[in-house]
Amino acid sequence: MSDTPPWSRSSLLCAKPFNAMKTQPRILIVEDEPAIAELVAVNLRHNGFQPVWAEDGESAQRELDAVLPDVILLDWMLPGQSGLALARKWRAEPRTRPIPILMLTARGDEPDKVAGLDAGADDYITKPFSTQELLARIRAVLRRRAPEQVNDIVIIGALQLDAATHRVNYQAQILKIGPTEFKLLHYLMKHPERVHSRSQLLDKVWGDHVFIEERTVDVHVKRLREALGSAGTMVETVRGAGYRLTAQPQVAVQT
């Protein structure tokens, strides 16, 4: 008996008429277990998505080079490069950086989730998972992918953010900030000196907090502080309440 599954990448693409596929979100499934990939693909097809399957990092890269998907479902444990390494690689490349990545893995411990988010994943789904939950999370990241465009300039102390040019500078020095951290900083700077809970930040910055863990906020705040460098102290942790951006950060007193 052949080990080849009764479906293939090309069969996924032909499952719908050509005209119907034009407006379907394209989902790249990077998964080395055919049974799981088939289950996910069937549910995606039946819910208006266009699934494409890649069994390892090399074949996934070929798909990305050909056509960029709207979302990547990325398994952690893959032959060759791990999903973690692939997420870091795709986040570092300008062409693939904006694509939402949902990490699929059986590793459900908090340190593993943090590692996945630190690698650049937008969301983290633990196996076994509900297909309805998976579909809901995909729809959520697609909604967040097209945020309302606000072209303004916000200045807090020596920190300046230009939404139109997507630039941040501190004391006249340009800072390199990722897209999610940029949105988080923009919101905090638009509402300075106010304390924002994690759930409020998820709702206002990510756009939908139903399926996203609050730990996600902590990871991105950490990244934002690192990107801000010496201005990172402007983003304060308010114990038991959330986060606040202030123009007058507290300075540690030497004793």
HELIX and SHEET records of a PDB file:
HELIX    1   1 ARG A    9  LEU A   13  1                                   5    
HELIX    2   2 PHE A   18  MET A   21  1                                   4    
HELIX    3   3 PRO A   34  HIS A   46  1                                  13    
HELIX    4   4 GLY A   57  ALA A   66  1                                  10    
HELIX    5   5 GLY A   83  ALA A   92  1                                  10    
HELIX    6   6 GLU A  110  ASP A  118  1                                   9    
HELIX    7   7 THR A  131  ARG A  145  1                                  15    
HELIX    8   8 PRO A  179  LYS A  190  1                                  12    
HELIX    9   9 ARG A  198  LEU A  201  1                                   4    
HELIX   10  10 LEU A  202  TRP A  206  3                                   5    
HELIX   11  11 ARG A  215  LEU A  228  1                                  14    
HELIX   12  12 GLY A  229  MET A  234  5                                   6    
SHEET    1   A 5 GLN A  50  ALA A  54  0                                        
SHEET    2   A 5 ARG A  26  VAL A  30  1                                        
SHEET    3   A 5 VAL A  71  ASP A  75  1                                        
SHEET    4   A 5 ILE A 101  THR A 105  1                                        
SHEET    5   A 5 ASP A 123  THR A 126  1                                        
SHEET    1   B 4 ILE A 153  ILE A 156  0                                        
SHEET    2   B 4 LEU A 159  ASP A 162 -1                                        
SHEET    3   B 4 ARG A 167  TYR A 170 -1                                        
SHEET    4   B 4 GLN A 173  LEU A 175 -1                                        
SHEET    1   C 2 VAL A 235  VAL A 238  0                                        
SHEET    2   C 2 GLY A 242  LEU A 245 -1                                        
END                                                                             
